Amino acid sequence: MRRYVTGLLLLLLVGPAMAGYKNADNWNLVSSKDDYWIKTVNENKHELLVAYHDNQAQFLLILKTDSPPPDKSLSVSIAIDRGQKQAGRLHFLEKRPERSIVRIEIDDAEKNTYISQMIAGLTLSIYFDFSSEENKNISRKISFSLKGFTVALNDLLIANDIGSLNPGWLLRHNKDRELYCLLTTNISIQAMQYRLQGESYNNVLHLIPETGYSIIDHNLGEIIEQVYKIPKKNISYVPRAEKYLMFSNCMAKPFE
């Protein structure tokens, strides 16, 4: 349920959040055999990860440090941009060479608030309350760019909903509806991007390649045409930031 609340937050916040949006490559979707998460790496090689478990957002830090692991959880304060600092704790999970993996513990009721602030924000900062003498290799403040967070979050939500973003995997698992909506959404986003660049409908017909799936390719022109029927002022400056909403709208329609 909370993941769908996040989808609603995307709908409400994506417009103002995209103002002045430039680079969308700071956050990336990462997958293992069973899980998906998104992560970013700051200039000091610390990593911030966001994932979902049982529909609850989870926040992890991978700290680049040689310091020994703490014997208890650590108090921190977290702030988005110049917003008010909010209390949290770091719980040590695992020590690796030059790395410590910790979980950021915050109240479950506040997790959607953090996600919404990250969607609308530019920088997340974590302030450590321990003595720097005890942890010389960790700064008292660690910051992460939030540029690209919204785009990556869209992919994470879709991947969690349908199991994979790989068309071949979806086909093998008989997820025809999910495959159709994923490919249709991807084509629509490409068409929006080309339209924002000033390309005509006829040019876009040749710029977007066929997918190899007949159910999509037979309707490629119609999918692109629908994009050109949208008033240009209503197209997001970064169409990929609305991917989850577009995908969800497709999934809600009758499918034959």
N, C-alpha and C positions, 0 to 999 in steps of 0.2 A: 504493500500500500504506500509506503513512504517513497518508493521510487516513482510512483505516479504523481505524488505531491511534488517531487523534484521536477517532473515534466511540466507541471503547472507553473512552477517557479520560472522555468525556462521561458514559458510563454509570456509571463508577466515582465520579466527582466531583460530579455534578450535585446529589445530595442535600445533602451538607454545604455545597456552594458556595452553595446557595440560602438558607441560614439567614440571616434578617435582610434578605433581598432586598426592595428597595422599587421603585426606578425603573428600568425596563428600556429607557430611551430614549437613553442616552448614546452608544451605538454604533448605526450604521446600515449597511445593505447598500447598496452603490453599484455600478452597472453601466455598462459602456461597450458597444461593439458586440460585443466578443469576450470580455471579462473581467468578473469580479466581484471585489470586495474589500469589506472592512468598515473603517469608520473612526470615529474620535472626535476631537473638538476640545476642547482645554482652555480655561481661562479667559483664557489669554494668546494664544489663537488659533493655537497650534501644533497640528498634526494628526499623529495616529498611524494608520497603515494596516496592515492584515494581509491578505495574499492568498496564493494557492497557485499555484506554477509547477512543473510536472512533479512534482506531489504533494508538494512541499516548501513549508513555510510561509515566506513572505517578509515582512519588516518594513520599512516605510518611514516616514520622518519628513518632514513639510513644516514647516520652521521659518519663523516670521514674523520676518524679520531683514533689515536693509539691509547687513549685514556682507559683505565680499567673500568669495567661495567659498574654502575652504582649498586649498592646493596639494598636500595629502596627506591620507590618511585620519586620522581623529582617534580617540584612545582614549576609551572611555566605560566606565562601570560601570552595570549594570542590576540593579534589585532589585524584587521583588514584595512589597508590604507591608513587613514588617520582616525579610524573609528575607535570606539572605546575598547580597552583591553579586557579580555575575558579569561577567567581562570581555567587552567587545565593541568593535567599531570602527564609525565612521561613514564611509561612502564617498560622496563628493559625486557627484550625478548630473546636476543641472540647476539653473541659476539663473534665477529669474523675478523680476519687480518685487516687492520686499518679501518674497520667498519664496526659500528654498533647499530643494531636494529631495535627500534623502540616504537611502541604504540602510543599515540596521542589519545589520552583518555579524557573525554568530555561527556557531559550529560546527554543521554539519548535524545531528550526533548530539544536540545540545542543543535543537533547535528544538521537538520534542515536549514536552520538559521545560518550556520556556517556555510553550507553549500550555496544558499542564496546570496550571501555576501561575497563569496568567491566568484560567482557568476558575474556580479556587478562590479567587482573590484579589480585593482591593478597589481597589488602587492600584498602578500601575507607575511607577517613577521611573527617570530616566536622569540619571546624574551625569557632567558633562563634566570632563575632566582638563586642558583648556587654560586659559591665562591669561585672566581676564575683561577685561584691558586690550586684548587682541587681538580680542575679540568682545563688545563692550559691550552689544549688543542681544540676547544670548542668556544666560539665567540659567545658573549652574553646575548647577542641578538643574531638570529639567522632569518634571512628574508628570501622569499621565492616569488618570482614573477607569476602573475595570474593570466598573462596574455596567452591565449590558446586554450585556457582551461575549459571554457564553454564548449568549444568545438570538440575537444577530446571527451568531455562528459557526455555529449550526444552519442558518440560512438560507443562509449561504455554502457549507457543505458540500453541501446539497441542490442548490443552483444549479450548483455545479461538477459534480456527479454527472449531472444530467439536462439541463443546458444552459440552462435558464430556469425562472423561477417563474411565468411568464405562461401561464395555461391555453390561451389562443388559440394561442400559439407551439407549445406541446406538441401541440395538436390538429393543427396544420398540418404538423408533422414526424412525425406518426403515432406519437407516444409515448403510446399509450392507457394502458398500464400505469402509466407515470410520472404521467400526469394523474389517474388514479383514486386512486393512493396519495397524491398531493399534496393533492387535495381532501378525501379521507377523513381525512387527518391534520389538515388545517385545521379541519374540522368537529368532530373529536374534541377538539381543543384548545379550541375555542369552548365545547363542551359541558362540558368539565372546568372551565373558568373560571366558567361559569354555575352549575355544581354547587357549586363552592367558595363562591359567593355565596349559596347556599341555595335556588336555584331548583329546582323540581320537574321531573321528566321531562316532564310534560305542558306545562308552561310553556316549556321549552326547545324542544319541538317547534315552537312558534309563534315563538320568538325567533330561531331560526336560519333564515335565508331559503334558498330553493332556489337551486341553483347555475346552473340552465339546462342542465345535462348530465344526460340521463335516466338514465344508468347509476348516477349518484350519487343523484339525487333520488328514484328509486324505492326506494332503500335508506336514505334519510335517517333514518327512524325506527329502523331496526336499528342504524345507526352510533351514534346517540345512546344507544340502549338498552345497547349494549356498554359505554359509558362508565359508565352507572349500575349496571352489574354489578361494577365494580371497587370493592373496599373503599375508602371515602373516605380512610382513613389512608394508602393506597398512592398517592394522587394527589399529584404534586409541587405545592409551593406556587406555582411558576411553570411551568405546563404547557408553555409555549413553549420552555423550556430543555431539553425532551426531544423536540423536534420531529424531529431527525435520527434518533434511535433509533426513534421511532414510524414514520417514513417507511421506514426500512431494514427494519423488521419486516414492514411491508406488502409491500415489494418482494420479500421472501424467500418469501412465500406463493404458492401456485399461482394463476395468473390466467387467466381464460377470457374 
